[in-house]
Amino acid sequence: MRELAPEHQPDPAHPSAAAAPHGTSLTERGSFCSASCACGWRGPARRARDRAREDSHAHLRDHGADDAAAPPPDGAAGAL
């Protein structure tokens, strides 16, 4: 698996970012959608909302967020 580019990593200059709660959201810019987190993490821009949503869930899962919700089942229509 490839490493994420520096802009997709939490900012090491802010140690409080590691202790920040993880609350993710999706942002659309033109035809692209990206996930971001309250801790400072930002995912890559994606053309598919589902891929950005998967990035968000992976971030929550990788960082041990207690409130990480399971991704919706395939084919399920969901809100952003």
C-alpha positions in Angstrom: 0.0 0.0 0.0 1.3 3.5 -0.9 2.0 6.0 1.8 -0.2 9.0 1.9 1.2 12.4 0.8 2.1 14.8 3.6 -1.0 16.9 3.1 -3.1 13.8 3.8 -1.4 13.2 7.2 -2.1 14.8 10.6 0.1 17.8 11.2 3.0 16.7 13.4 3.7 20.3 14.4 0.4 20.3 16.4 0.7 17.5 19.1 -2.8 18.3 20.2 -4.1 17.0 16.9 -3.4 13.5 18.1 -5.6 14.0 21.1 -8.4 15.7 19.1 -11.6 13.9 18.7 -12.2 12.2 15.4 -15.2 13.6 13.7 -15.2 13.3 9.9 -17.1 15.1 7.2 -17.2 15.2 3.4 -16.6 18.3 1.4 -17.5 18.8 -2.3 -15.5 21.1 -4.5 -16.7 21.0 -8.1 -16.8 17.4 -9.3 -14.5 16.2 -6.5 -15.3 15.1 -2.9 -12.9 14.7 0.0 -13.1 13.6 3.6 -11.6 15.6 6.4 -11.4 15.1 10.2 -11.5 17.3 13.2 -7.9 16.1 14.1 -6.6 17.8 10.9 -6.4 14.8 8.6 -7.6 15.3 5.0 -8.2 12.6 2.5 -7.5 12.8 -1.2 -10.0 14.3 -3.6 -12.1 11.7 -5.2 -14.7 11.8 -8.0 -16.8 9.2 -6.3 -18.5 10.1 -3.0 -18.4 6.4 -2.0 -14.6 6.4 -2.2 -14.3 9.6 -0.1 -16.7 8.0 2.4 -14.5 4.9 2.5 -11.5 7.1 3.2 -13.3 8.6 6.1 -14.3 5.2 7.6 -10.7 3.9 7.1 -9.4 7.0 9.0 -11.8 6.4 11.9 -11.0 2.7 12.0 -7.2 3.2 11.8 -7.2 5.8 14.6 -9.3 3.8 17.0 -12.3 6.1 17.1 -14.8 4.6 19.5 -17.8 6.0 17.6 -16.6 4.8 14.1 -19.8 3.7 12.3 -19.7 0.8 9.9 -19.9 1.8 6.3 -23.3 1.4 4.7 -23.9 -1.9 2.9 -23.2 -2.0 -0.8 -26.0 -0.4 -2.9 -27.5 1.4 0.1 -28.4 5.0 -0.6 -26.9 7.2 2.1 -26.6 10.8 3.0 -23.2 12.5 2.8 
